[in-house]
Amino acid sequence: MKMELSVRDEAQMIAAILDGDTEQYHELIRPYERSVYKMALSFMKNESDAEDVAQEAFLKAFRNLAKFRGQAKFSTWLISITLNEARGRLRHQSASRTESLDATSEEGGHVSPALLRDWREVPSEALERKEVREMLKEAISGLSPIYREVVLLRDVEELSIEETAAALTISTSSVKVRLHRARIMLQKQLAPQLKSANPKRRWFQWS
């Protein structure tokens, strides 16, 4: 998330809004409008539903602003509300079973080094090509929610491990494990496509 307000500015703005100056709310959320919409769109798949999710997330944040205690950043709290709203709508739209992980298996055991260091390390000149950007977007969209969420927050929005854990209400260990697994999934799907696009380039750093 870019162009964030300082923590002090946000705290002062929130205090003013709670004191009745509700006009400041739009200024408070302005830096996060694009990120919230992008997060919603990554789950809802169409612009109309994404707009509804984003709007409802902002409304819920406004209604519950007095409950924000500042333990996490405002942006992290807002993203968490967005995720919960998107999840709720998806559950309502479909009775399909959502994937879950056993917490004990997530946080225990040995994690080997990821074969893919980071999909963001794809050369910048390649990322400028629309087809490669579309490959990345499609691959991320194809991940199951628990992996898609952590990739979007950690690798796309560039939240820290701690901020990602706070937004998802999971442990930092779970963030690391999910990110590791998600990157391997992305690698397996993208490596053949990227190699086909440019056979002479080494796209990934192998262990």
C-alpha positions as CSV (number, residue, x, y, z in Angstrom):
1,M,0.0,0.0,0.0
2,K,1.5,3.3,-1.1
3,M,0.9,6.9,0.1
4,E,-0.3,5.9,3.6
5,L,-1.0,8.6,6.1
6,S,1.3,8.6,9.1
7,V,0.1,6.8,12.2
8,R,-0.2,10.1,14.1
9,D,-2.2,11.8,11.3
10,E,-4.5,8.8,11.1
11,A,-5.0,8.8,14.9
12,Q,-5.8,12.5,14.9
13,M,-8.2,12.0,11.9
14,I,-10.0,9.1,13.6
15,A,-10.4,11.1,16.8
16,A,-11.9,14.0,14.8
17,I,-14.3,11.6,13.0
18,L,-15.4,10.0,16.2
19,D,-15.9,13.5,17.6
20,G,-18.4,14.3,14.8
21,D,-16.3,15.5,11.9
22,T,-17.4,12.7,9.6
23,E,-16.3,14.6,6.5
24,Q,-12.8,13.5,7.3
25,Y,-13.6,9.9,6.8
26,H,-13.1,10.1,3.0
27,E,-9.7,11.5,3.5
28,L,-8.9,8.8,5.9
29,I,-9.8,6.0,3.5
30,R,-8.6,7.7,0.3
31,P,-5.1,6.1,0.3
32,Y,-6.6,2.7,0.6
33,E,-9.4,2.8,-1.9
34,R,-7.5,1.1,-4.7
35,S,-6.0,-1.6,-2.5
36,V,-9.3,-2.5,-1.0
37,Y,-11.0,-2.6,-4.4
38,K,-8.1,-4.8,-5.8
39,M,-8.4,-7.2,-2.9
40,A,-12.2,-7.4,-3.4
41,L,-11.8,-8.0,-7.1
42,S,-9.3,-10.8,-6.6
43,F,-12.0,-12.7,-4.8
44,M,-15.2,-11.7,-6.4
45,K,-14.0,-11.9,-10.0
46,N,-16.3,-9.2,-11.4
47,E,-16.2,-5.5,-11.0
48,S,-19.8,-5.1,-9.8
49,D,-19.4,-7.5,-6.9
50,A,-16.0,-6.1,-6.1
51,E,-17.4,-2.6,-5.9
52,D,-20.1,-3.8,-3.6
53,V,-17.6,-5.6,-1.3
54,A,-15.3,-2.5,-1.2
55,Q,-18.2,-0.1,-0.4
56,E,-19.6,-2.4,2.3
57,A,-16.1,-2.7,3.8
58,F,-15.7,1.0,4.0
59,L,-19.2,1.4,5.5
60,K,-18.5,-1.3,8.1
61,A,-15.2,0.3,9.0
62,F,-17.0,3.6,9.5
63,R,-19.7,2.0,11.6
64,N,-17.1,0.2,13.8
65,L,-14.4,3.0,13.8
66,A,-14.8,3.4,17.6
67,K,-13.7,-0.3,18.0
68,F,-10.4,0.4,16.2
69,R,-7.8,0.4,19.0
70,G,-4.7,1.0,17.0
71,Q,-3.0,-2.3,17.9
72,A,-2.6,-2.8,14.2
73,K,-2.3,-0.3,11.4
74,F,-5.6,1.2,10.1
75,S,-4.8,-0.2,6.7
76,T,-4.3,-3.7,8.1
77,W,-7.6,-3.4,10.0
78,L,-9.4,-2.2,6.8
79,I,-8.0,-5.0,4.7
80,S,-9.1,-7.5,7.3
81,I,-12.7,-6.1,7.1
82,T,-12.5,-6.4,3.3
83,L,-11.4,-10.0,3.4
84,N,-14.2,-10.9,5.8
85,E,-16.8,-9.2,3.7
86,A,-15.5,-11.0,0.5
87,R,-15.5,-14.4,2.3
88,G,-19.0,-13.9,3.6
89,R,-20.3,-13.0,0.2
90,L,-18.6,-16.0,-1.4
91,R,-20.1,-18.3,1.2
92,H,-23.5,-16.8,0.5
93,Q,-23.1,-17.3,-3.2
94,S,-21.9,-20.8,-3.1
95,A,-22.4,-23.8,-0.8
96,S,-19.1,-25.3,-2.0
97,R,-16.7,-26.4,0.6
98,T,-13.8,-24.1,1.3
99,E,-10.4,-25.4,1.8
100,S,-9.0,-25.4,5.3
101,L,-5.7,-26.3,6.9
102,D,-5.0,-28.1,10.1
103,A,-3.4,-25.5,12.3
104,T,-1.1,-28.0,13.8
105,S,0.2,-29.2,10.5
106,E,0.7,-25.6,9.4
107,E,2.8,-24.5,12.3
108,G,4.8,-27.7,12.8
109,G,7.3,-29.6,10.8
110,H,10.2,-28.7,8.7
111,V,9.8,-26.2,5.9
112,S,12.3,-26.6,3.1
113,P,13.6,-23.5,1.2
114,A,11.1,-22.4,-1.5
115,L,12.3,-23.4,-5.0
116,L,10.9,-20.1,-6.2
117,R,12.6,-17.2,-4.5
118,D,9.9,-14.7,-5.3
119,W,7.7,-14.4,-8.4
120,R,8.3,-10.6,-8.2
121,E,11.9,-11.3,-9.3
122,V,10.7,-12.0,-12.8
123,P,12.8,-9.5,-14.9
124,S,11.2,-6.1,-15.2
125,E,11.3,-6.1,-18.9
126,A,9.2,-9.3,-19.0
127,L,6.7,-7.9,-16.5
128,E,6.1,-5.0,-18.9
129,R,4.7,-7.6,-21.3
130,K,0.9,-7.8,-21.0
131,E,0.8,-11.6,-21.5
132,V,3.2,-12.2,-18.6
133,R,1.3,-10.0,-16.3
134,E,-1.9,-11.8,-17.3
135,M,-0.2,-15.2,-16.5
136,L,0.7,-14.0,-13.0
137,K,-2.7,-12.6,-12.4
138,E,-4.4,-15.8,-13.6
139,A,-2.1,-18.0,-11.6
140,I,-2.7,-16.0,-8.4
141,S,-6.5,-16.0,-9.0
142,G,-6.4,-19.8,-9.4
143,L,-4.9,-20.3,-5.9
144,S,-7.3,-21.4,-3.2
145,P,-8.3,-18.5,-0.9
146,I,-6.0,-19.3,2.0
147,Y,-3.0,-19.1,-0.4
148,R,-4.3,-16.3,-2.6
149,E,-4.8,-14.1,0.5
150,V,-1.3,-14.4,1.7
151,V,0.3,-13.9,-1.7
152,L,-1.8,-10.8,-2.3
153,L,-1.1,-9.3,1.1
154,R,2.6,-10.2,1.3
155,D,3.8,-10.1,-2.3
156,V,1.4,-7.7,-4.0
157,E,0.4,-5.3,-1.3
158,E,3.9,-5.7,0.3
159,L,2.6,-6.0,3.9
160,S,5.1,-7.3,6.4
161,I,4.8,-10.8,7.8
162,E,3.4,-9.3,11.0
163,E,0.9,-7.1,9.2
164,T,-0.2,-10.0,7.0
165,A,-0.7,-12.2,10.1
166,A,-2.8,-9.5,11.7
167,A,-5.0,-9.0,8.6
168,L,-5.6,-12.7,8.3
169,T,-5.8,-13.3,12.1
170,I,-3.3,-16.1,11.9
171,S,0.2,-16.6,13.3
172,T,3.3,-15.4,11.6
173,S,4.4,-19.1,11.3
174,S,1.2,-19.8,9.3
175,V,1.9,-16.8,7.0
176,K,5.4,-18.1,6.3
177,V,4.2,-21.7,5.6
178,R,1.3,-20.6,3.4
179,L,3.5,-18.2,1.4
180,H,6.1,-21.0,0.9
181,R,3.4,-23.3,-0.4
182,A,1.8,-20.7,-2.6
183,R,5.1,-19.8,-4.2
184,I,5.7,-23.4,-5.0
185,M,2.3,-23.7,-6.6
186,L,2.9,-20.6,-8.6
187,Q,6.3,-21.9,-9.7
188,K,4.8,-25.2,-10.9
189,Q,2.2,-23.5,-12.9
190,L,4.2,-20.6,-14.3
191,A,7.6,-22.2,-15.0
192,P,6.5,-24.1,-18.2
193,Q,4.5,-21.1,-19.5
194,L,7.4,-18.7,-18.9
195,K,9.9,-21.0,-20.4
196,S,7.8,-21.3,-23.5
197,A,7.5,-17.6,-23.7
198,N,11.3,-17.2,-23.5
199,P,13.2,-20.5,-23.6
200,K,16.7,-18.9,-23.2
201,R,15.9,-17.1,-19.9
202,R,16.3,-18.7,-16.5
203,W,13.1,-17.5,-14.8
204,F,13.5,-19.1,-11.4
205,Q,16.3,-19.5,-8.8
206,W,16.5,-23.2,-8.0
207,S,17.8,-24.5,-4.7
